[in-house]
């Protein structure tokens, strides 16, 4: 990957909201096995926006709790570290990802819908496989296409050259690299590095279209890759590049999945998407 200063400029970083001190501290606590719900709640309670997000998410139909909770501590326990990662990341990334992305022909809100859809599909794949994965997988799913926010403003007149390359049989990400010098996955990885997020997240975002090219194969990367393909096949976040991706045969083999398994995940994703959107779209 190119050095970040040659890929993502300071002006590009200003397009995205900074991580609030509270959100940054919560993410660190969630990565600390010694941290408990009380310590996490004490940090969240001093950030009104984050508090609202956590409470609304904890009362979302997605999690199936019948009783409403107004207690922040109870909400933290309900969500657990897996989904707290999601809510915290959503608290600073959602506003940027709800913008329209003209270079990829994505109307306002569609990139966010795709991000949440991939998170839901990843959750369904984890359940189907019966595997234990790092909680960061769902954050990686939420942020996997964030590089489109930057490149979507830069593409401009280069769109026709990219489309001409894909029409000639070149993959979309390869066309991006040929025309722009990098693809949106690399741009996203650079943004995550600038945010000082864990290297595993950076790697998943960087290789989510090309898991075979990653230096280290990983369960998390394969799951996010396939969840992304499922959502694109469903038309969730289908922009200019939406029909240009196919599931990696290597990822399918490593996870021992059949096409029918992806179809089962696809059948469950739309309802889960609407429920989780309601939980993450906090006031």
N, C-alpha and C positions, 0 to 999 in steps of 0.2 A: 504494500500500500504506500502511496505517496505520503510525504510528511504533511501533517494537517495544515500547516500554514500555506501549502501550495494547493490545497484542495478546498478548504473551507476558510474563508476570510473572516476578519473580525466583523465586517458588515453582515455576513451570513449568520453569524452567531447571534447578532442582535435581532434577527428575525424570530428567534425562538426565546421563550421566557426563561430566565435563570431559575435554578432550583432554589426554593426558599430555604433559609437555614433550618427550619423545622423539618421540612421534607427530607433534606440531606441527612439530618441527624436520625430521623426515623429509619431511613434506608440502611444506615450504618448499624443501628440497633437490630434491625431485622436480620442482618448478617452475623450478629453476635449471638452464639448459642447460649450465653449466660444472661442475656437480656430477657426480662419477663414482660407480661402485658402491662403491669403497673408502670414500669419505666417508659414504655412506649406511649401509654395514655398520657403521662405527665408532659411529654413533649408535644403531642398532638393538641392538647387542650388549650395551648397558648396561641394556636393558629386557627382563627375562626373558620376560614375557608376550608382548611383540611378537616376540621372537626365536622363541618356540615357534610363534606364528601364521605367521610367514614360512616356517619350515622345513616345517611341515605343508602349507601351501598349495603350496609348490614341489614336494612329493611327491604332489600330488593327481593322480588319473587324468585330470582335466580337461585338463591340459597335455600329456599323452601322453609324458612322459619315462619311459624304461624302467628307468633306473638310479636308485636312491635316493641322495639327497645328504644328508649330515649337516653340510655346510659352509655357514655362513651366507652367506659371500661368493658361493658358487656359487648358493645359493638366490636371492639378490638379482639376480644376472645372469639366472637362468632366468626369473624372473617379469617382469623389466623394469619400467619405470615405470608402464605401464598397470595391471598387476595389483598392484603394490606399493601404488598408491593404494587399491585395493580392500581389501587386507589391513590396511593401517593404519587406514582408516576403520572396517572391521569390528571392529578391536581395541577401539574405544571405543563403537561404536554397537550392536553385536550384543546385549549384555545388555539394553539398554533395548528393543530391537525384538523380543525374544523374549517380552516380557510379553503377557498377554492385553489386548485393546483392547475393552472392553465396549461403548462407544458405537458401534462399527462392527461389533459381533458377530464379532470375530476372536478365536479361541481362542489360547492361548499358543503362540508359535512361528510362527503363520501369517503375520504381518506380515513377519517375517524371511524366510520362504520366498518370499514375494512379492517382496521387495526383491532377493534373490539371483536369482530367476527373471527379473526385468526386466533385471538386469545381463547374464544369459546371452542373453536375447533381443536385447538391444542389440548384444552381441558378434556374434550371428548376422546381424543386419541390416547391421552394418558390413562383415562378410565378403561378404554377398550383394551389397551395393552397390559393393564394391571401392573404398571411399573412405578418406581419411585424416582422422581426427578427433582432437581433443585427448584426452589420456588421462583427463581429468576426466569424460568422458562416463560412465564406468563407476562413478565415485563418485557422480555425479548420479543414475544409475539406482538405486544402492544406497540413497540417501537420499531419493528423490523423495516418499515417503509418510510421512516422519518426523513431519510435523505431526499425524498421526493419534494419536500417542502422547499429545500434549497435549489435543487436542480430544476424544479418546475418553474422557477422564476428566471432561470438562465437559458432554457432551451430556445425559446423564441423562434427565429427563422430556421434553426437547426432541425426542427421537427420533421420537415420534409426529407432531409437527408437521412435521418434515423428511420423514417418509415420506408424510404426507398431501400435501405439496407435490409430491413426485416422482410420486405416483399421479395428480396432476392434470396431469402433463406437464412439470413444471419439472425441469431437470437437477439432479443431486444436489448439485453444487458451488454452484449458484445457490440451492438450498434451504438449504444450510449458511449462505450469506451472509445470506439473508433472516431466518433464525431466530437464528443465533449472532452475526452481524455480520462474519464472515469465514469462509473455507473452509479445509480442511486444507492446501491448497497454499500459501496465504498464511502460515499458521501455521508451516509447515515452512521457508519462505523466511526468516521472522524468526529461527527457530532457527539457521539457517546463518549469518545475519548476526551473531548473537550469538557464534557460534564463529569469526567472522572468516574464513570460507572465501571463496574467490574469487567475484566477482560473477557469472561465467558459471554457476557451480553454483547460486547463489541464483536466477538468472533461470529456469533449467531447472526447478527445483523449483516455483517460483511459477507457471509457465505450463504445466506438463506435461499438464493436462487441456484447456487452451485455447490451443494454439500460435498461433492466429490473432490472439489479443488481445495477444500480446507486442509490446513496442515494437520489438524487433529479431528478425526471423525468423532461425533458425539451424538448421543441419544437426543439431547435437547435440540440440536441443529436439525436432525432428521425430522423430528416432530413438527417444529415450526415451519420447515420447508413444505411438508405435506399439508399442514393446516392452511398455509398460504394458498397452495394450489387448489384445495377444496373450496375456499372462499371465492377465488377467481372463477372457478367453474360454476359456482352458484350465481355469479354476477354481482357479488358484493365487492364494491370497489373496483369494478371493471372500467378502467380508463383506456387511454391510448394503447397501453401495453397489455391489457387484461387477458387477451386470448393467446398470448405468446409464450406461455409457460406450460410445462408438462411435469408430472411427478418423476423424480429421479428413480430409475430402476434400482440403483444401488441402495437408496434409502428404503424403498419398498422391501427389498430382500433383507436388509439388516434388521428391519422391524417385523419381518415375516408377515407382511400384510398383503391382502388381495384387493383387487379393484372393488369388490363387494364391501370390503371393510370401509374404504373411503366413501362409498355410497351411503353406508349406514351413518357415518359421521356427518356427511352432507345433509342427511334427512333430519338430524337433530340440531344442526347449527342455527337455522333461522330463528326458531323460537327462543333458544338460549341467547342469541344476539339481542333480540328485542328486550328480553328481561334484564340482561346485564347492562344494556344501554340505559335503561331506566334507572338502574342503580348507580351508574357512573356519571350520569348527567345531573350532578347535584347542583343545587341553587348557588 
